[in-house]
Amino acid sequence: MRTKTNLWVMTDGSQGMISQVKGLAEHIDSNFQEKIIKLKWPWSILQPGILPIYKNIFNIDFIERDLPKILITCGRKSVYASIYLKKKLKDKITTIHIQDPKINTNKFDYVVSPNHDKLKGDNVITSFGAIHNLTEEIISNSQKIFEIPNNKKIVTIILGGENNHYKLTNIEINKLISLIEKLNNLEEKYYFLFVSSRRTDLKLIDILKNKFTKKYYVWDKSSINPYKYSLKISDYIILTSDSTSMISEATITGKPIFIFHLPFKRKSLRFESFHREFQQKGITRPFEDRLYSWSYEPLNEAKRIAGILNTKILK
């Protein structure tokens, strides 16, 4: 029986990054450990490539006997560690970086980047949207959190929040409320679940609670997060356009995904490319004034890309 390969996943601790590295690692034949990287100043605030890299800038002691055969990183801070370990171990380690590292891709053995980043290189493997660690099994096994009516179609509305490119204010929330009221005035067959994220402003959640608490489920972040359970029980999913990661996660369900497009603060070709690609693949459609069904093959990009890497690395 072959011994499983020692693998590290490394990030700065951000949940979105952890989801990506673990999503990939869980499909690679290995024993993996999770590492949180911290850097000394000024490396902590500078892009890689400006300053030389020394072993004492890290919070981790890189003791040779414990080092991995495979390193999966995500995020700027982990780029430093990947470059350092590759220089130290050379062919004894395979380095895989997720997302655009903002430096030459030849600093890594492989780079996994979403199509909408438009990253090119002989060692670049592209994905549809962001990879993540949600699976059909995780969704189907998610615990029951609340009761739902038997005679209604379940609609989960997943809210992101403002970022550098999109607005999400009371104006957009009131527009969303108007669309929902219009739907249920036409046909009172829907039950809505409002699920917020870390970036959702509590003031916006309060608007929804004041309007809908007596009729629908509004999660206000004060109880168990119903995100996975909501994906499990939904007939339809509506997401705000600001989060490529949550949209990518929802595609594991194979359920109709409607996008509630928010106004741009600053136009983003990356976001436009992402939304165009997912619409052209028949996965998402704009949320306008009605709900309807269609089907597509559930996306599991972490599994697909891990399969490619397994054939290259674990020969």
C-alpha positions in Angstrom: 0.0 0.0 0.0 1.5 3.3 -1.1 2.2 5.9 1.6 0.1 9.1 1.1 2.1 12.2 0.1 2.7 14.8 2.8 1.0 18.0 1.7 0.5 21.5 3.2 -2.2 24.0 2.4 -1.2 27.5 3.3 -3.1 30.8 3.5 -3.3 34.0 5.7 -6.3 32.5 7.4 -9.0 34.1 5.2 -12.0 31.8 5.0 -12.3 32.2 1.2 -8.7 31.2 0.7 -9.0 28.3 3.1 -12.0 27.0 1.2 -10.0 27.1 -2.1 -6.8 25.3 -0.9 -8.7 22.7 1.1 -11.1 22.1 -1.8 -8.2 21.2 -4.0 -6.2 19.3 -1.3 -9.2 17.1 -0.4 -9.2 15.6 -3.9 -5.4 15.0 -4.1 -4.2 11.6 -2.7 -2.4 13.0 0.3 -2.3 13.7 4.0 -2.6 17.4 4.3 -1.9 19.9 7.1 -3.3 23.4 7.3 -0.8 26.2 7.9 -1.5 29.9 8.5 1.3 32.1 7.3 2.3 35.4 8.9 5.1 37.7 7.7 7.2 40.3 9.4 7.0 44.0 8.4 7.6 45.2 5.7 7.2 41.9 3.8 3.6 41.8 5.2 2.6 44.9 3.2 4.6 44.6 0.1 4.1 42.6 -3.1 6.4 39.6 -3.6 9.4 40.4 -5.8 10.4 43.7 -4.2 12.5 42.4 -1.2 14.7 39.3 -0.8 13.1 36.4 1.1 14.8 35.1 4.3 13.6 32.2 6.5 13.3 34.5 9.6 10.5 36.6 8.0 8.0 33.8 8.6 6.1 32.7 11.7 6.7 29.0 10.7 9.9 27.2 11.3 10.7 25.3 8.1 12.4 22.3 9.6 13.6 20.1 6.7 12.4 16.7 8.1 8.8 18.0 8.4 8.5 19.8 5.1 5.9 18.8 2.5 6.2 17.1 -0.9 3.4 19.3 -2.1 2.5 22.9 -1.1 -0.8 24.5 -2.1 -1.0 28.2 -1.4 -3.5 31.0 -1.9 -3.1 34.7 -1.4 -0.2 37.2 -1.5 1.4 36.3 1.9 1.7 32.7 1.0 3.5 33.5 -2.2 6.6 34.4 -0.2 6.6 31.0 1.5 6.1 29.1 -1.7 9.0 30.9 -3.4 11.2 30.3 -0.3 10.5 26.6 -0.1 10.9 26.0 -3.8 14.3 27.7 -3.7 15.3 25.6 -0.6 13.9 22.2 -1.7 14.0 22.5 -5.5 12.6 19.3 -7.1 11.8 17.8 -3.7 8.6 19.9 -3.5 5.8 20.7 -6.0 4.3 24.1 -5.5 0.8 24.9 -6.6 -0.6 28.5 -6.2 -4.3 29.3 -6.5 -5.4 32.7 -8.0 -3.2 35.2 -9.9 0.0 35.5 -7.8 0.8 38.9 -9.4 4.3 37.7 -10.2 5.7 35.5 -13.0 4.0 32.2 -12.9 7.3 30.4 -13.5 8.0 30.9 -9.7 5.6 28.0 -9.2 5.2 24.5 -10.6 1.5 25.1 -11.2 -0.9 28.0 -11.0 -4.6 27.4 -10.8 -6.5 30.5 -11.9 -10.1 31.2 -12.9 -10.8 31.9 -16.5 -12.0 35.5 -15.8 -8.5 36.4 -14.5 -7.2 35.8 -18.1 -3.9 34.5 -16.7 -1.7 32.7 -19.3 1.3 30.4 -19.0 2.4 26.8 -19.8 1.9 25.9 -16.1 -1.4 27.6 -15.7 -4.5 25.5 -15.2 -7.8 27.4 -15.5 -11.1 26.9 -13.7 -14.6 28.0 -14.3 -15.1 30.4 -11.4 -13.5 29.9 -8.0 -12.6 26.5 -6.6 -13.9 25.7 -3.2 -14.4 22.8 -0.7 -18.2 22.4 -0.9 -19.3 19.1 -2.4 -22.7 17.5 -3.2 -22.1 15.2 -0.2 -21.5 18.1 2.2 -24.7 19.9 1.0 -26.8 16.7 1.2 -25.6 16.0 4.7 -26.1 19.5 6.1 -28.2 19.5 9.3 -31.8 20.7 9.4 -31.9 24.2 11.0 -35.5 25.4 10.6 -38.9 24.3 9.5 -40.2 25.0 6.0 -43.7 24.9 4.6 -44.6 21.8 2.5 -46.7 23.5 -0.1 -44.2 26.2 -1.3 -41.3 26.4 -3.7 -38.2 27.3 -1.6 -36.2 30.3 -2.9 -32.8 31.0 -1.2 -31.5 34.6 -1.6 -27.8 34.8 -0.7 -26.6 38.4 0.0 -23.0 39.5 -0.3 -22.0 43.1 0.4 -20.3 46.1 -0.8 -16.8 45.7 -2.2 -14.4 47.7 -4.4 -16.6 47.3 -7.4 -20.2 46.9 -6.4 -22.7 48.8 -4.3 -25.2 47.1 -2.0 -27.2 49.8 -0.1 -30.8 50.2 1.0 -31.6 51.3 -2.5 -30.7 47.8 -3.9 -32.3 46.0 -1.0 -35.6 47.9 -1.6 -35.4 47.0 -5.3 -35.0 43.4 -4.3 -37.9 43.6 -2.0 -40.1 45.0 -4.8 -39.2 42.2 -7.1 -40.0 39.6 -4.4 -43.3 41.2 -3.6 -44.2 41.3 -7.3 -43.4 37.6 -7.6 -45.6 36.6 -4.7 -48.4 39.0 -5.7 -48.6 37.0 -9.0 -48.3 33.6 -7.4 -48.2 33.0 -3.7 -46.3 29.7 -4.1 -42.8 30.8 -2.9 -41.2 30.7 0.5 -38.0 32.9 0.7 -34.9 32.3 2.8 -32.6 35.3 3.2 -29.0 34.3 4.0 -26.4 36.9 4.6 -22.6 36.7 4.4 -19.8 38.2 6.4 -19.9 41.3 4.2 -23.6 42.0 4.5 -24.4 45.2 6.4 -26.5 44.6 9.5 -28.6 47.6 8.6 -29.7 45.9 5.3 -30.6 42.8 7.2 -32.7 44.9 9.5 -34.7 46.2 6.5 -35.4 42.7 5.4 -36.3 41.6 9.0 -38.8 44.5 9.4 -40.4 43.6 6.1 -40.4 39.9 6.0 -39.8 38.3 9.5 -43.4 37.3 9.9 -43.7 35.8 6.4 -40.2 34.4 5.6 -36.9 33.3 7.1 -34.3 36.1 7.5 -31.0 35.0 9.0 -29.5 37.9 11.1 -26.1 36.2 11.9 -27.2 35.6 15.5 -27.8 31.8 15.1 -26.3 28.8 13.3 -25.4 29.8 9.7 -28.0 28.2 7.4 -26.0 28.6 4.2 -25.4 24.9 3.4 -28.9 23.8 4.5 -30.5 26.5 2.4 -28.6 25.3 -0.7 -29.8 21.8 0.1 -33.5 22.6 0.3 -33.8 25.3 -2.4 -35.7 25.0 -5.6 -34.2 28.2 -6.8 -31.1 30.2 -5.7 -30.7 34.0 -6.1 -27.3 35.6 -5.4 -26.1 39.1 -5.5 -23.5 39.7 -8.3 -20.6 40.8 -6.0 -19.3 37.4 -4.9 -17.7 35.0 -7.5 -16.9 32.6 -4.7 -20.5 32.2 -3.4 -21.8 31.9 -7.0 -19.2 29.3 -7.7 -20.2 27.3 -4.6 -23.8 27.4 -5.5 -23.0 25.6 -8.8 -22.3 22.4 -6.9 -26.1 22.0 -6.5 -27.1 21.9 -10.2 -30.0 24.1 -9.3 -31.2 27.2 -11.2 -29.1 30.2 -10.1 -30.4 33.7 -10.7 -28.1 36.7 -10.4 -29.4 40.0 -8.8 -27.0 42.4 -10.6 -25.8 45.2 -8.4 -24.7 48.6 -9.8 -21.0 49.1 -10.3 -19.0 51.5 -8.2 -16.2 51.0 -10.5 -16.5 48.8 -13.6 -14.7 45.5 -13.5 -13.8 43.5 -16.6 -13.1 40.5 -14.4 -16.6 40.5 -12.9 -18.1 41.1 -16.4 -16.1 38.2 -17.8 -17.1 35.9 -14.9 -20.9 36.6 -15.3 -20.7 36.4 -19.1 -19.0 33.0 -18.9 -21.5 31.5 -16.4 -24.4 32.7 -18.4 -23.0 31.3 -21.7 -22.5 27.9 -19.9 -26.2 27.9 -19.0 -25.5 28.0 -15.3 -26.8 31.5 -14.3 -29.4 33.9 -15.6 -30.3 37.4 -14.5 -33.0 37.8 -11.8 -35.7 40.0 -13.2 -39.4 39.4 -12.7 -40.0 35.7 -12.6 -38.5 32.3 -11.5 -38.3 29.3 -13.7 -36.3 26.0 -14.0 -33.5 24.8 -16.1 -30.7 22.2 -15.6 -26.9 22.0 -16.0 -24.2 19.6 -14.9 -23.1 20.5 -11.3 -19.7 22.1 -11.3 -16.9 20.5 -9.1 -13.9 22.3 -10.4 -11.7 21.4 -7.4 -12.2 17.7 -8.2 -11.6 18.2 -11.9 -8.4 20.2 -11.4 -7.1 17.8 -8.7 -7.6 15.0 -11.3 -5.3 16.9 -13.7 -2.7 17.5 -10.9 -2.8 13.9 -9.7 -1.8 12.7 -13.1 1.1 15.2 -13.3 2.4 14.9 -9.7 1.6 11.4 -8.4 3.0 9.4 -11.3 
